[in-house]
Amino acid sequence: MEFWLISVPLDKVSCQSLEKLKRVSAKTDQTTSSRFHIPELKVGTLDVLLEVSDDLSRLDSYTEGVMRQTSQCLAEVMEDSMLVNGEHRTHQKDRHATQKSYFQTIQVDLATYVTRFQWDRAKYPTAQPLKTLTDIISKQVSQVDTELKSRRAAYSQVNASIQSFERKTEGSLQTRALTNIVKRKDLVLNSEYLTTLLVVVPRTAYALWEKTYESMSKFVVPRSSRKLIEDVNAGIFTVTLFKNVTAEFKTNAKKHKFTVREYNLDEGEKQMQEMNRLTLNKKELCRTFVCWLKVNFSEIFVAWIHIKVLRTFVESVLRYGLPVSFQAILLQPGKKNRKQLRQQLGSLFKHLDPAAVTGKPDVGLDIPDGSSGQQEYFSYIFYPIKIHLVDPS
């Protein structure tokens, strides 16, 4: 979704051109156009206008970048939020459909805000100089950017800790952590004489294990072996025996290529408690982070539109002169007629282009505007507002 915010002077020819544009738009039904209200702002000196123009250009790019980061982060955290809240069983396509529906709703809300724009005098008092208004917005965006980085870092740290734990519980039964496999009920505990060993047995040797484990040492408890888990290669079996024959059992097990795994139940339970704590922490972080992102994305978008308005005002004064006399129009071109609309605008407002005297057509000329990119120059003032910043894919 894209809007074009344009500004032309209030001279007779431009007004007639605007009326013609409205008639053409109404007939083709491919472009919508409406007056865009820009409040009376304090002009200041030429030097201030030039300085503010450069500041606003940089602030425009910076704010759009923060919006992109915020919206992308929102998509990522919403996905995580669904998973930690028990929606991991939901098909990935369904989760994406839920996200897409939400972001489409946001897009409609943003478009409504643009088409019904009213200057927020409470946040940005029009009695303040242009430089002050620019500084207010700049400080606001910078604060959101700083907090976003801080919150994102904290969230990433919790994610990294959980992922580190999960990696330890994956892989071969020979090496993976047994924390989420072995339970207290699987072991003989608090016995002066007995202990339980955990043995990794290849799947091809299950029969051999059942045949030999009771005879690998004296004092093995008969029929004490029980399979806890298996993967494609092996299984983990318990066996109960007297503590004083543990070394002999391990030696004989090794001869049959059975691996005895060491395991500390108390340490394992501590790790599980830490994992549960991290999971709960992530769930709460998801909830608060999503709320924060939703609120601040909207706030940054509002600030960004006010930047566009300020830029339109400043550039109109610089180009059309004093006293302030211009009108702003909001256009919403159809996807298929943007090139045609650009040509219409060039034709309708060619009288504003100094190059028109030499018979040159109105074309977009790349000129430096103080930002990281370049802005096209047209005979009229033009700022695009592209609402494609929220993309969950």
C-alpha positions as CSV (number, residue, x, y, z in Angstrom):
1,M,0.0,0.0,0.0
2,E,1.4,3.4,-1.0
3,F,0.4,7.0,-0.8
4,W,1.9,10.0,-2.5
5,L,2.0,13.3,-0.5
6,I,2.5,16.2,-3.0
7,S,2.5,19.9,-2.6
8,V,1.9,22.7,-5.2
9,P,1.6,26.4,-4.9
10,L,-1.7,28.2,-4.6
11,D,-1.4,29.9,-8.0
12,K,-4.2,29.9,-10.6
13,V,-2.6,27.4,-13.0
14,S,-1.8,24.9,-10.2
15,C,-5.3,25.1,-8.8
16,Q,-6.7,24.4,-12.2
17,S,-4.3,21.5,-12.6
18,L,-5.4,20.0,-9.3
19,E,-9.1,20.2,-10.4
20,K,-8.3,18.5,-13.6
21,L,-6.4,15.8,-11.7
22,K,-9.4,15.2,-9.5
23,R,-11.7,14.9,-12.5
24,V,-9.4,12.4,-14.2
25,S,-9.0,10.4,-11.0
26,A,-12.8,10.3,-10.5
27,K,-13.3,9.0,-14.1
28,T,-10.6,6.3,-14.0
29,D,-11.3,5.2,-10.5
30,Q,-7.7,4.1,-10.2
31,T,-6.4,6.9,-8.0
32,T,-7.9,8.5,-5.0
33,S,-7.0,12.1,-4.1
34,S,-7.9,14.3,-1.1
35,R,-6.8,17.5,0.5
36,F,-4.2,16.9,3.2
37,H,-4.3,19.4,6.0
38,I,-0.9,20.9,7.1
39,P,-1.2,23.3,10.1
40,E,0.4,26.8,10.2
41,L,3.9,26.4,11.5
42,K,6.6,28.9,12.5
43,V,8.8,29.5,9.4
44,G,11.9,31.0,10.9
45,T,14.9,32.2,8.9
46,L,16.2,30.8,5.6
47,D,19.3,29.4,7.4
48,V,17.0,27.6,9.9
49,L,14.9,26.2,7.1
50,L,17.9,24.8,5.2
51,E,19.3,23.3,8.4
52,V,15.9,21.7,9.4
53,S,15.5,20.4,5.8
54,D,18.7,18.4,6.2
55,D,17.8,17.3,9.7
56,L,14.4,16.1,8.6
57,S,15.8,14.2,5.6
58,R,18.1,12.2,7.9
59,L,15.4,11.8,10.6
60,D,13.0,10.5,7.9
61,S,15.4,7.7,6.9
62,Y,16.3,6.9,10.5
63,T,12.7,6.7,11.7
64,E,11.7,4.4,8.8
65,G,14.6,2.2,9.7
66,V,13.4,2.0,13.3
67,M,9.9,1.2,12.1
68,R,11.2,-1.7,10.0
69,Q,13.1,-3.1,12.9
70,T,10.2,-2.8,15.2
71,S,7.7,-4.4,12.8
72,Q,10.1,-7.3,12.0
73,C,10.8,-7.8,15.7
74,L,7.0,-7.9,16.3
75,A,6.6,-10.6,13.7
76,E,9.4,-12.7,15.2
77,V,8.2,-12.3,18.8
78,M,4.6,-13.0,17.9
79,E,5.7,-16.3,16.4
80,D,7.6,-17.2,19.6
81,S,4.6,-16.1,21.7
82,M,2.3,-18.5,19.9
83,L,4.8,-21.4,20.5
84,V,5.4,-20.7,24.2
85,N,1.7,-20.4,24.8
86,G,1.1,-23.9,23.6
87,E,0.4,-23.3,19.9
88,H,3.4,-25.4,18.8
89,R,0.9,-28.1,17.7
90,T,-0.8,-25.6,15.4
91,H,0.3,-26.0,11.8
92,Q,2.9,-23.4,10.8
93,K,0.7,-22.2,7.9
94,D,-2.1,-21.6,10.4
95,R,0.2,-19.6,12.7
96,H,1.4,-17.5,9.7
97,A,-2.2,-17.0,8.6
98,T,-3.0,-15.6,12.1
99,Q,0.0,-13.3,11.9
100,K,-0.8,-12.2,8.4
101,S,-4.4,-11.4,9.4
102,Y,-3.2,-9.3,12.3
103,F,-0.7,-7.3,10.2
104,Q,-3.3,-6.7,7.5
105,T,-5.5,-5.2,10.2
106,I,-2.6,-3.0,11.3
107,Q,-2.0,-1.9,7.7
108,V,-5.6,-0.8,7.3
109,D,-5.4,1.1,10.6
110,L,-2.2,2.9,9.4
111,A,-3.8,3.7,6.0
112,T,-6.8,5.1,7.9
113,Y,-4.6,7.3,10.0
114,V,-2.8,8.7,6.9
115,T,-6.1,9.5,5.1
116,R,-7.6,11.1,8.2
117,F,-4.5,12.8,9.4
118,Q,-4.7,15.5,12.0
119,W,-1.7,17.2,13.5
120,D,-1.1,16.1,17.1
121,R,-0.8,19.5,18.9
122,A,-0.4,17.9,22.3
123,K,2.8,16.1,21.3
124,Y,4.1,18.6,18.8
125,P,2.9,22.1,19.7
126,T,2.7,24.2,16.5
127,A,3.8,27.3,18.5
128,Q,7.2,25.7,18.8
129,P,9.9,26.5,16.2
130,L,10.5,23.9,13.4
131,K,13.9,23.0,14.9
132,T,12.3,22.3,18.3
133,L,9.6,20.1,16.7
134,T,12.3,18.2,14.8
135,D,14.3,17.7,18.0
136,I,11.2,16.5,19.9
137,I,10.5,13.8,17.3
138,S,14.2,12.9,17.0
139,K,14.4,12.3,20.8
140,Q,11.2,10.3,20.8
141,V,12.5,8.0,18.0
142,S,15.9,7.7,19.6
143,Q,14.4,6.6,22.9
144,V,12.3,3.9,21.2
145,D,15.4,2.7,19.2
146,T,17.5,2.5,22.4
147,E,14.8,0.6,24.3
148,L,14.2,-1.7,21.4
149,K,17.8,-2.7,21.3
150,S,17.9,-3.2,25.1
151,R,14.7,-5.3,25.1
152,R,15.8,-7.3,22.1
153,A,19.1,-8.1,23.7
154,A,17.5,-9.3,26.9
155,Y,15.0,-11.4,24.9
156,S,17.8,-12.9,22.7
157,Q,19.8,-13.8,25.8
158,V,16.9,-15.8,27.2
159,N,16.4,-17.5,23.8
160,A,20.1,-18.3,23.5
161,S,20.0,-20.0,27.0
162,I,17.0,-22.1,26.1
163,Q,18.5,-23.1,22.8
164,S,21.7,-24.0,24.4
165,F,19.8,-26.3,26.8
166,E,17.8,-27.8,24.0
167,R,20.9,-28.6,22.0
168,K,22.3,-30.6,24.9
169,T,19.1,-32.7,24.9
170,E,19.4,-33.6,21.3
171,G,21.7,-35.9,19.4
172,S,23.1,-39.4,20.1
173,L,22.1,-41.2,23.3
174,Q,25.8,-41.7,23.9
175,T,26.3,-38.0,24.5
176,R,23.0,-36.1,24.9
177,A,22.0,-34.8,28.3
178,L,19.7,-37.2,30.2
179,T,17.9,-34.4,32.2
180,N,14.6,-34.8,30.5
181,I,14.9,-38.6,30.2
182,V,15.7,-40.0,33.7
183,K,13.2,-39.5,36.5
184,R,13.6,-40.0,40.2
185,K,11.4,-43.1,40.0
186,D,13.8,-44.8,37.6
187,L,16.6,-44.9,40.1
188,V,17.2,-46.7,43.4
189,L,18.0,-43.9,45.8
190,N,19.0,-43.6,49.5
191,S,20.2,-47.2,49.6
192,E,23.3,-48.1,51.5
193,Y,24.1,-51.0,49.2
194,L,22.2,-50.7,45.9
195,T,22.6,-48.4,43.0
196,T,21.2,-48.0,39.5
197,L,23.3,-47.7,36.3
198,L,22.2,-46.3,33.0
199,V,23.5,-48.3,30.0
200,V,23.4,-47.4,26.3
201,V,22.7,-50.6,24.3
202,P,22.9,-50.7,20.5
203,R,19.5,-51.7,19.0
204,T,21.1,-54.6,17.3
205,A,22.3,-55.9,20.7
206,Y,19.1,-55.8,22.7
207,A,18.9,-59.6,22.8
208,L,22.5,-59.9,23.9
209,W,21.9,-57.4,26.7
210,E,18.9,-59.3,28.0
211,K,20.9,-62.5,27.9
212,T,24.1,-61.2,29.6
213,Y,23.4,-58.2,31.9
214,E,22.6,-60.3,35.0
215,S,25.9,-62.2,34.7
216,M,28.2,-59.2,34.1
217,S,29.1,-59.3,37.8
218,K,27.9,-60.8,41.0
219,F,25.0,-59.2,42.9
220,V,23.0,-57.8,39.9
221,V,19.4,-57.7,40.8
222,P,17.5,-60.2,38.5
223,R,15.1,-58.8,36.0
224,S,16.0,-55.2,37.1
225,S,16.6,-53.9,33.5
226,R,14.1,-51.6,32.0
227,K,14.3,-49.6,28.8
228,L,13.8,-45.8,29.3
229,I,14.2,-44.5,25.8
230,E,15.5,-45.4,22.3
231,D,16.4,-43.7,19.1
232,V,17.2,-45.2,15.6
233,N,20.6,-46.4,16.9
234,A,20.4,-47.4,20.5
235,G,18.3,-47.5,23.7
236,I,19.1,-46.6,27.3
237,F,18.4,-49.4,29.9
238,T,18.5,-49.3,33.7
239,V,20.1,-52.0,35.8
240,T,20.2,-52.3,39.6
241,L,23.1,-53.9,41.4
242,F,25.3,-53.7,44.5
243,K,27.5,-50.6,44.7
244,N,30.7,-52.7,45.4
245,V,30.5,-54.5,42.0
246,T,29.9,-51.4,39.9
247,A,33.5,-51.3,38.6
248,E,33.4,-55.0,37.5
249,F,30.0,-54.5,35.8
250,K,31.3,-51.5,33.8
251,T,34.4,-53.4,32.7
252,N,32.3,-56.4,31.4
253,A,29.7,-54.1,29.8
254,K,32.5,-52.3,27.8
255,K,33.6,-55.7,26.5
256,H,30.2,-56.1,24.9
257,K,30.3,-52.5,23.6
258,F,27.6,-51.4,26.1
259,T,28.3,-47.8,27.4
260,V,27.5,-46.9,31.0
261,R,26.4,-43.3,31.3
262,E,27.2,-41.2,34.4
263,Y,24.3,-39.2,35.7
264,N,23.7,-37.0,38.8
265,L,20.0,-36.8,39.6
266,D,20.3,-33.8,41.8
267,E,22.3,-31.9,39.1
268,G,19.7,-33.0,36.5
269,E,16.8,-31.7,38.6
270,K,18.5,-28.4,39.1
271,Q,19.0,-28.1,35.3
272,M,15.3,-28.9,34.7
273,Q,14.3,-26.2,37.3
274,E,16.5,-23.7,35.5
275,M,14.9,-24.7,32.1
276,N,11.4,-24.3,33.5
277,R,12.4,-20.9,35.0
278,L,13.8,-19.8,31.6
279,T,10.6,-21.0,29.8
280,L,8.4,-19.1,32.2
281,N,10.7,-16.0,31.9
282,K,10.4,-16.2,28.1
283,K,6.7,-16.5,28.2
284,E,6.4,-13.4,30.3
285,L,9.0,-11.6,28.1
286,C,7.0,-12.5,25.0
287,R,3.8,-11.1,26.5
288,T,5.3,-7.8,27.6
289,F,7.5,-7.4,24.5
290,V,4.6,-7.9,22.1
291,C,2.6,-5.3,24.0
292,W,5.5,-2.9,23.9
293,L,6.2,-3.5,20.2
294,K,2.6,-2.9,19.2
295,V,2.3,0.4,21.1
296,N,5.7,1.7,20.0
297,F,5.3,0.7,16.4
298,S,2.1,2.9,16.3
299,E,3.9,5.7,18.1
300,I,6.8,5.6,15.6
301,F,4.5,5.5,12.6
302,V,2.7,8.6,13.9
303,A,6.0,10.4,14.4
304,W,7.0,9.4,10.9
305,I,3.9,10.9,9.3
306,H,4.5,14.1,11.2
307,I,8.1,14.1,9.8
308,K,6.6,13.8,6.3
309,V,4.3,16.7,7.0
310,L,7.2,18.8,8.4
311,R,9.3,18.0,5.3
312,T,6.4,19.0,3.0
313,F,6.0,22.3,4.8
314,V,9.7,23.2,4.9
315,E,10.3,22.2,1.2
316,S,7.2,24.1,0.1
317,V,8.4,27.3,1.8
318,L,11.9,26.9,0.4
319,R,10.7,26.2,-3.1
320,Y,7.5,28.3,-3.4
321,G,8.7,31.2,-1.1
322,L,6.9,33.5,1.3
323,P,4.2,34.3,2.3
324,V,3.3,30.6,2.9
325,S,1.0,29.7,0.1
326,F,0.7,26.1,-1.0
327,Q,-1.7,23.2,-0.7
328,A,-0.9,19.5,0.0
329,I,-2.7,16.6,-1.7
330,L,-2.7,13.0,-0.7
331,L,-2.9,10.6,-3.6
332,Q,-3.3,6.8,-3.5
333,P,-2.4,5.4,-6.9
334,G,-3.4,2.0,-8.0
335,K,-0.7,-0.6,-8.5
336,K,-1.1,-0.6,-12.2
337,N,-1.3,3.1,-12.9
338,R,1.6,4.6,-11.0
339,K,3.6,5.2,-14.1
340,Q,0.6,6.8,-15.8
341,L,-0.1,9.0,-12.8
342,R,3.5,10.1,-12.7
343,Q,3.2,11.2,-16.3
344,Q,-0.1,13.0,-15.6
345,L,1.5,14.9,-12.7
346,G,4.5,15.9,-14.8
347,S,2.2,17.2,-17.5
348,L,-0.2,19.0,-15.2
349,F,2.6,20.8,-13.2
350,K,5.2,21.3,-15.8
351,H,4.8,25.0,-15.4
352,L,6.5,24.7,-12.0
353,D,9.6,23.1,-13.6
354,P,12.4,25.5,-14.6
355,A,13.5,22.9,-17.2
356,A,10.1,23.3,-18.9
357,V,11.3,26.6,-20.4
358,T,13.8,24.6,-22.5
359,G,11.2,22.1,-23.5
360,K,12.5,19.3,-21.3
361,P,9.9,16.9,-19.8
362,D,9.4,16.5,-16.1
363,V,11.6,13.6,-15.1
364,G,12.9,12.4,-11.8
365,L,16.4,13.6,-11.3
366,D,18.5,12.0,-8.6
367,I,19.8,14.7,-6.3
368,P,21.5,14.3,-2.9
369,D,19.1,15.0,0.0
370,G,21.4,14.3,2.9
371,S,20.1,10.8,3.5
372,S,21.7,7.5,2.8
373,G,19.8,7.2,-0.5
374,Q,18.7,9.7,-3.1
375,Q,15.5,11.5,-3.6
376,E,14.0,12.1,-7.0
377,Y,13.3,15.7,-8.0
378,F,10.0,16.7,-9.6
379,S,8.5,20.0,-10.5
380,Y,6.1,19.5,-7.6
381,I,7.1,18.5,-4.0
382,F,6.7,14.8,-3.6
383,Y,7.1,12.4,-0.6
384,P,6.0,8.7,-0.8
385,I,4.5,7.0,2.2
386,K,4.8,3.3,1.7
387,I,3.0,1.1,4.2
388,H,4.7,-2.2,3.6
389,L,6.7,-2.2,6.8
390,V,4.9,-5.1,8.6
391,D,5.7,-8.4,7.0
392,P,5.5,-11.6,9.0
393,S,6.9,-13.8,6.3
